[in-house]
Amino acid sequence: MIGTIENRDAFLSKIAQQLGRTPKTELAQPIWQYQPQERVLKDVTKDELVEVLVEQCKNIHTDIVLTDTANLTKELQKVVDNYGGHSVVTWKDERFERYGLTSRMTEQWSQMGIQLYEWNSAQHEENIQQTEKANIGITISEMTLAESGTAVLFSSKDKGRSVSFLPEKSIILIPKSTIVPRMTQAARFIREKIRDGEQIASCINFITGPSNSADIEMILIVGVHGPIKVTYIVIEDQ
């Protein structure tokens, strides 16, 4: 997102003046004596992170499938069939082609009676209408936090955030290479992109399984205001 900040220096100078000091232009980062966030799941392998993710999925009511690119189409079809097929909405994302899914999605699904709608940045209202009536939304995680079982989705003009929360069921593809231990690494990844001047998504969604709430009497209800069923498909991509 690109914007303009106006009158910031004058505003901060006025506050500093009222506090009886000059404005601070630099702030030294503190050096913490203990950094436990860096030790959690430190030095574990990708395979061990997958094991952690599989265990955490049991806690967040999420199904998980492990596969490779050669079998991805078959495994995805199993999940789509299990969810009742009917209608699917996806991002406009070149990674579907890279994973060999385009033919199944654009050609074979129509023959199987499964409607596919691909997010179109030129049709805002149509996107929302198609997404809210779709049975299944399919997205791809930029990175996934093994500790909490959280998929991280970066929105863009071709990757509407509605795809992950309006359909009743959600399928999230997770490249194994992008699994990280926890939020610490995800925050660092985003911070480094900002530091390097890269343009990042204006909306980043951290999704931990299906929607749920325990606001009323601490009784957990799964499927309150978003997908009621979620499946992660971890792809062996290295």
C-alpha positions as CSV (number, residue, x, y, z in Angstrom):
1,M,0.0,0.0,0.0
2,I,1.4,3.4,-0.9
3,G,0.4,6.6,0.9
4,T,1.5,10.0,1.9
5,I,2.2,11.3,5.4
6,E,1.8,15.0,5.8
7,N,2.8,17.3,8.7
8,R,4.3,14.5,10.7
9,D,7.6,16.3,11.6
10,A,5.7,19.4,12.6
11,F,3.3,17.4,14.7
12,L,6.1,15.5,16.5
13,S,8.1,18.6,17.1
14,K,5.2,20.3,18.8
15,I,4.8,17.3,21.1
16,A,8.5,17.2,21.9
17,Q,8.5,21.0,22.6
18,Q,5.6,20.5,25.1
19,L,7.7,17.8,26.8
20,G,10.6,20.1,27.0
21,R,13.0,18.2,24.7
22,T,14.1,17.9,21.1
23,P,12.4,15.4,18.9
24,K,14.0,11.9,18.8
25,T,15.1,10.9,15.3
26,E,16.6,7.6,16.2
27,L,15.6,4.9,18.7
28,A,18.1,2.3,19.8
29,Q,16.8,-1.2,19.7
30,P,17.0,-2.8,23.2
31,I,19.2,-5.9,23.6
32,W,17.1,-8.4,25.6
33,Q,18.9,-10.7,28.0
34,Y,16.5,-13.5,27.4
35,Q,14.9,-14.3,24.1
36,P,12.8,-17.5,24.5
37,Q,10.9,-16.9,21.3
38,E,14.2,-17.7,19.4
39,R,14.6,-21.1,21.2
40,V,11.2,-22.6,20.5
41,L,11.6,-25.3,17.8
42,K,15.1,-24.1,17.2
43,D,17.2,-26.2,14.8
44,V,14.4,-28.6,14.0
45,T,14.2,-30.0,10.4
46,K,11.4,-29.4,8.0
47,D,10.2,-33.0,8.6
48,E,10.1,-32.3,12.3
49,L,8.1,-29.1,11.7
50,V,5.6,-31.0,9.7
51,E,5.2,-33.5,12.6
52,V,4.5,-30.5,14.9
53,L,2.0,-29.1,12.4
54,V,0.2,-32.4,12.1
55,E,-0.2,-32.7,15.9
56,Q,-1.4,-29.1,16.2
57,C,-4.0,-29.6,13.5
58,K,-5.7,-32.1,15.9
59,N,-6.1,-29.2,18.4
60,I,-7.5,-26.7,15.9
61,H,-10.1,-29.1,14.3
62,T,-8.3,-29.1,11.0
63,D,-7.7,-32.0,8.6
64,I,-4.3,-32.3,7.1
65,V,-3.0,-34.2,4.1
66,L,0.6,-34.8,3.2
67,T,1.5,-35.3,-0.4
68,D,3.9,-34.4,-3.2
69,T,3.4,-32.5,-6.5
70,A,3.0,-35.8,-8.4
71,N,0.0,-36.8,-6.3
72,L,-1.4,-33.3,-5.5
73,T,-4.1,-33.3,-8.1
74,K,-5.4,-36.7,-6.8
75,E,-5.3,-35.6,-3.1
76,L,-7.0,-32.3,-3.8
77,Q,-9.8,-34.0,-5.7
78,K,-10.4,-36.3,-2.7
79,V,-10.8,-33.4,-0.4
80,V,-13.1,-31.5,-2.9
81,D,-15.2,-34.6,-3.3
82,N,-15.4,-35.1,0.5
83,Y,-16.6,-31.5,0.8
84,G,-19.3,-32.1,-1.7
85,G,-17.8,-30.4,-4.7
86,H,-20.5,-28.3,-6.4
87,S,-18.7,-24.9,-6.6
88,V,-15.2,-23.7,-6.0
89,V,-13.6,-20.3,-5.9
90,T,-9.9,-19.7,-6.1
91,W,-7.4,-16.9,-6.3
92,K,-5.9,-15.9,-9.7
93,D,-2.5,-17.4,-8.8
94,E,0.2,-18.8,-11.1
95,R,1.2,-21.3,-8.5
96,F,-1.9,-23.5,-9.4
97,E,-0.3,-23.9,-12.8
98,R,3.1,-24.6,-11.3
99,Y,1.6,-27.4,-9.1
100,G,-0.1,-28.9,-12.2
101,L,-3.7,-28.2,-11.0
102,T,-4.9,-25.9,-13.9
103,S,-6.1,-28.7,-16.2
104,R,-8.1,-30.3,-13.4
105,M,-9.6,-27.0,-12.3
106,T,-10.4,-25.4,-15.6
107,E,-11.3,-28.4,-17.8
108,Q,-12.1,-31.5,-15.8
109,W,-14.1,-29.9,-13.0
110,S,-16.7,-28.5,-15.5
111,Q,-17.1,-32.0,-16.9
112,M,-17.6,-33.3,-13.3
113,G,-20.3,-30.7,-12.6
114,I,-18.1,-28.6,-10.4
115,Q,-18.3,-24.9,-11.0
116,L,-15.1,-22.9,-10.8
117,Y,-14.8,-19.2,-10.3
118,E,-11.4,-17.5,-10.4
119,W,-11.0,-14.2,-8.6
120,N,-11.0,-11.3,-11.2
121,S,-9.7,-8.0,-10.0
122,A,-11.8,-6.2,-12.7
123,Q,-15.1,-7.5,-11.3
124,H,-15.3,-6.5,-7.6
125,E,-19.1,-7.1,-7.1
126,E,-19.0,-10.3,-9.1
127,N,-16.1,-11.6,-7.0
128,I,-18.1,-11.1,-3.8
129,Q,-21.3,-12.7,-5.2
130,Q,-19.5,-15.7,-6.5
131,T,-17.4,-16.2,-3.4
132,E,-20.2,-16.0,-0.9
133,K,-22.2,-18.7,-2.7
134,A,-19.2,-21.0,-3.4
135,N,-19.0,-24.2,-1.4
136,I,-15.2,-24.3,-1.3
137,G,-12.5,-21.7,-1.3
138,I,-8.9,-22.7,-2.2
139,T,-5.9,-20.6,-1.3
140,I,-2.2,-21.0,-0.9
141,S,-0.2,-20.2,2.3
142,E,2.8,-17.9,2.0
143,M,4.2,-19.4,5.2
144,T,2.7,-21.6,7.9
145,L,3.5,-21.6,11.6
146,A,4.0,-25.1,12.8
147,E,3.6,-24.3,16.5
148,S,0.1,-22.9,16.2
149,G,-1.0,-24.5,12.9
150,T,-1.5,-21.0,11.4
151,A,-1.5,-20.4,7.6
152,V,-0.4,-16.9,6.5
153,L,-2.2,-15.5,3.5
154,F,-1.1,-12.4,1.6
155,S,-4.0,-10.6,-0.1
156,S,-3.6,-8.7,-3.4
157,K,-5.8,-7.6,-6.2
158,D,-5.7,-11.2,-7.6
159,K,-5.9,-12.8,-4.1
160,G,-9.1,-11.6,-2.5
161,R,-9.3,-12.3,1.3
162,S,-12.9,-13.2,0.9
163,V,-11.9,-16.6,-0.7
164,S,-10.6,-17.8,2.7
165,F,-13.5,-16.9,4.9
166,L,-16.8,-16.7,2.9
167,P,-17.1,-20.2,1.5
168,E,-18.3,-22.9,4.0
169,K,-15.2,-25.0,3.4
170,S,-11.7,-24.0,3.0
171,I,-8.7,-25.8,1.5
172,I,-5.3,-24.2,2.0
173,L,-2.3,-25.5,0.0
174,I,0.9,-25.4,2.1
175,P,4.3,-25.7,0.4
176,K,6.4,-27.6,2.8
177,S,9.4,-25.3,2.1
178,T,7.5,-22.4,3.6
179,I,6.7,-24.0,7.0
180,V,8.4,-22.1,9.9
181,P,8.5,-22.7,13.6
182,R,6.3,-19.9,14.9
183,M,5.2,-16.3,14.7
184,T,8.8,-15.1,15.5
185,Q,10.0,-16.1,12.0
186,A,6.9,-14.8,10.3
187,A,7.2,-11.4,11.8
188,R,10.9,-11.3,10.9
189,F,10.1,-12.3,7.3
190,I,7.6,-9.4,7.0
191,R,9.8,-6.9,8.8
192,E,12.7,-7.7,6.5
193,K,10.6,-7.2,3.4
194,I,9.6,-3.8,4.7
195,R,13.2,-2.9,5.5
196,D,14.3,-3.9,2.0
197,G,11.7,-1.6,0.5
198,E,9.5,-4.4,-1.0
199,Q,5.8,-3.8,-1.4
200,I,3.9,-6.2,0.8
201,A,0.3,-7.0,1.0
202,S,-1.9,-4.4,2.7
203,C,-3.9,-7.2,4.3
204,I,-2.1,-10.3,5.8
205,N,-4.4,-12.9,7.3
206,F,-3.2,-15.4,10.0
207,I,-5.7,-18.3,9.8
208,T,-5.7,-21.1,12.4
209,G,-8.2,-23.7,11.3
210,P,-11.9,-23.1,10.9
211,S,-13.7,-20.2,12.5
212,N,-14.7,-20.7,16.2
213,S,-15.6,-18.9,19.3
214,A,-15.8,-19.6,23.0
215,D,-17.1,-16.1,24.0
216,I,-20.3,-17.6,25.6
217,E,-19.6,-19.5,28.8
218,M,-16.2,-20.6,27.5
219,I,-17.9,-23.3,25.4
220,L,-16.0,-23.7,22.1
221,I,-18.2,-23.6,19.0
222,V,-16.5,-24.4,15.7
223,G,-17.9,-22.8,12.6
224,V,-19.3,-19.5,13.8
225,H,-18.6,-16.8,11.2
226,G,-16.5,-18.3,8.5
227,P,-15.4,-21.7,7.1
228,I,-16.7,-24.6,9.3
229,K,-14.3,-27.1,7.8
230,V,-10.7,-26.6,6.8
231,T,-8.1,-28.9,5.3
232,Y,-4.4,-28.1,4.9
233,I,-2.6,-29.9,2.1
234,V,1.1,-29.9,2.7
235,I,3.1,-30.2,-0.6
236,E,6.5,-31.7,-0.7
237,D,8.0,-29.1,-2.9
238,Q,11.8,-29.6,-2.5
